[in-house]
Amino acid sequence: MQGTDGSFYGTTFAGGVSSIGTIFNESMGLAPFVKTNPTLGAVGKTVRILGNNLTGTTSVTFHGTPATFVVVSGSEITTSVPAGATNGTVQVTTPSGTLNSNIVFRVSM
């Protein structure tokens, strides 16, 4: 499974120190991203944005349309679909840079 930090994470069935499996991660050099939950909604729908290092976020947009938001923690933001939003990438601007959603957010009617 890919984490929002860009790394892949997995488990093994056996092996490791006590022969009951192990957890591992593999970095392939992929960029971090944010994930929206849900991935579609009408104007006004509450959306959770999940990611890493979200503290200090200064902007959230839905395909370029600014949204109001609250940083809940370093890994979660709550927002709602803003009026005028269209299908497209959700962008989160943090002190470290801009993160894009891993899939297109669909605005329903």
N, C-alpha and C positions, 0 to 999 in steps of 0.2 A: 504494500500500500504506500502511496506517496503522501508524505506529510507536507504541510503548507510551507515548511522551510526548504522544500525542493528535494530533500533526501527521500530515499525509499526505505521502508521498515518492514521487517518480517520476523518470523519465528521458525524454529526447526522442531521437529517432532522428538528427536533424540540428540544426544551429544551434549556438549557443554561440561562444566565442572562436575555436576552431579548426575550426568547422563539423563536428565529429564528435559532436555531441549535448551534452547538459548534464544535470546532476542538480539537482532542485529540491525544495523542500518548501513546503507551504501549511498555515498554522495556521488552523483554523476555530473555535478557542476550545473545543475538546473537552477533557475532563479526561483526565489520564494514567490508565493502567490497568496491570494485570499480566496476563501470559499464562502459562498452565500447559502443561507438556509432559511427559507426555501430558495429554489432557483427560478421561480416565477411568481408573479403576484400583481394585483391591481394597485393603482395609486392609493396610498395610505396603508398598504399592507406592511406589517412589521417584518423586518428582515434582520437576521443575525449574520454578522460577518465574522468569520473565524480566520485566524492567522497567527503570526508570531511577531513580537515586538511592536504591537499596535499602540502602546502608550505614547502619548504625544501627537497622535494623529491630528492633522490640521484640516483635512478635507476628505469628503466622501462624495463621489459622483456616480450617477447611473447613466452611462453612455454620454457623459459630459454635462448632465443636469445635476446641479448641486443638491445635496440632501442634508437635512439636519441629522445629527448623530450623537450618541453617547458612548464614550469608551468605558466599557464595563470592567475590562482587565487588559493585561498585556496580550491576551489571545482572543478577545471578543469585543465587538462593537455592536450596538443595536441602532437601527435606523428604520426608516420607512420609505417606501417607494415614493419619490417626489412627483408632483404634478408636472407634466411635460416630459417625463422620462419615456424613452423608447428602448426597444430591444438592443442590448449591447453589453459591453464590458463594464463591470463595476470597478472603479479605481479608488484606492485608499492612499492618501499622501501622508507619509510618516516622516520623522526627522531623518530616517535612513534612506528615503526614496519613495517612489511610487510603486505600489503593488497592484496588479491586475487580477481580476477573478479568473479562475481556471476554466470556467465555461461562461457562455453568454447568458445574461439574465434576461428572461422573457417577461415583458410587461403585458398582462392580460387586461381585458376590458371588463 
